[in-house]
């Protein structure tokens, strides 16, 4: 320190402000990086059905790309079936018991890490009707 309040010709307050500003920016950048990783995406689910079969297909809503690794839960009167797709598969086919009913309303719930859970309903008809 040559003169009072200076460090090598630079005011000490300026040096402290730069150090604090740099530390603060580093902390803020960590928060921004964490926020980007925790953003949940939306998925698109389609379920074409034929007879007493229900095929559930899962896609990324924004890009339309097939979305593997989703867990699909199908609830119907009297039971429930579930399946977790592999990372290479974005669909699964369920055969549902109709128990003599002409129509059955089925609840479909799809979840996947990093995506907002999706839930919907579909009416399935009995085969041959």
C-alpha positions in Angstrom: 0.0 0.0 0.0 1.6 3.2 -1.1 -1.0 5.8 -0.1 -3.9 5.6 2.3 -6.8 3.5 1.0 -5.0 2.3 -2.2 -3.6 -1.1 -3.1 -0.9 -0.8 -5.8 -2.4 2.5 -7.1 -6.0 1.1 -7.2 -8.5 2.3 -4.6 -9.2 -0.4 -2.1 -13.0 0.1 -2.4 -12.8 -0.6 -6.1 -10.9 -3.9 -5.4 -13.4 -5.0 -2.8 -16.4 -4.1 -5.1 -14.8 -6.2 -7.9 -14.2 -9.2 -5.6 -17.7 -9.1 -4.1 -19.2 -8.7 -7.6 -17.3 -11.6 -9.0 -18.4 -13.8 -6.1 -22.0 -12.8 -6.4 -22.0 -13.5 -10.2 -20.6 -17.0 -9.5 -23.3 -17.7 -7.0 -26.1 -16.4 -9.3 -24.7 -18.5 -12.2 -25.0 -21.6 -10.1 -28.7 -20.8 -9.3 -29.4 -20.2 -13.0 -27.8 -23.6 -13.9 -29.9 -25.3 -11.3 -33.1 -23.7 -12.5 -32.4 -24.8 -16.1 -32.0 -28.4 -15.0 -35.2 -28.4 -12.9 -37.5 -27.1 -15.7 -40.2 -29.7 -16.4 -41.2 -30.3 -19.9 -44.6 -31.3 -21.3 -45.4 -34.6 -23.0 -47.9 -35.6 -25.6 -49.8 -38.9 -25.2 -51.9 -40.7 -27.8 -53.8 -43.9 -27.3 -55.3 -45.4 -30.4 -57.6 -48.3 -29.3 -59.0 -51.2 -31.2 -61.5 -53.7 -29.6 -60.4 -54.3 -26.0 -56.8 -53.3 -26.7 -55.3 -50.0 -25.8 -51.9 -48.8 -27.2 -50.4 -45.8 -25.3 -47.8 -43.8 -27.2 -45.6 -41.1 -25.6 -43.9 -38.2 -27.3 -42.1 -35.0 -26.3 -44.8 -32.2 -26.8 -42.4 -29.6 -28.1 -40.3 -31.6 -30.5 -42.7 -34.5 -31.3 -39.8 -37.0 -30.8 -40.6 -40.4 -29.3 -40.1 -40.4 -25.6 -38.8 -43.7 -24.2 -38.6 -44.6 -20.5 -42.1 -43.5 -19.5 -44.1 -45.3 -16.9 -47.7 -45.9 -18.0 -50.5 -46.8 -15.5 -53.9 -47.9 -16.8 -56.8 -48.0 -14.4 -60.1 -49.7 -15.3 -63.2 -50.9 -13.3 -62.0 -53.8 -11.3 -58.2 -53.4 -11.8 -55.1 -51.7 -12.9 -52.1 -52.4 -15.1 -48.8 -50.7 -15.3 -45.7 -50.8 -17.5 -42.4 -49.0 -17.7 -41.1 -48.6 -21.2 -37.5 -49.1 -22.0 -35.4 -46.1 -23.2 -35.8 -47.4 -26.8 -39.6 -47.8 -26.7 -42.2 -45.1 -26.5 -45.3 -47.3 -26.5 -47.0 -50.2 -24.9 -50.1 -52.2 -25.7 -52.6 -53.3 -22.9 -55.3 -55.9 -23.3 -58.1 -55.0 -21.0 -60.8 -57.3 -19.6 -64.3 -56.1 -20.5 -66.3 -58.5 -18.2 -69.2 -58.5 -20.6 -69.5 -54.7 -20.8 -69.9 -53.0 -24.1 -67.8 -50.0 -23.1 -65.2 -49.4 -20.4 -63.8 -46.0 -19.4 -60.1 -46.2 -18.7 -57.9 -43.7 -16.9 -54.4 -43.4 -18.3 -51.5 -41.8 -16.3 -48.0 -41.4 -17.8 -45.0 -40.2 -15.9 -41.3 -39.7 -16.8 -38.4 -38.0 -15.1 -38.1 -34.4 -16.2 -41.7 -34.2 -17.5 -45.0 -33.0 -16.1 -47.2 -36.1 -15.3 -50.0 -36.6 -17.9 -53.4 -38.0 -17.2 -56.5 -38.6 -19.3 -59.4 -40.9 -20.0 -60.5 -43.0 -23.0 -63.5 -45.2 -23.7 -62.7 -48.7 -24.9 -65.2 -50.9 -26.7 -65.5 -54.7 -26.5 -64.1 -56.7 -29.4 -66.5 -57.5 -32.2 -69.0 -54.8 -31.2 
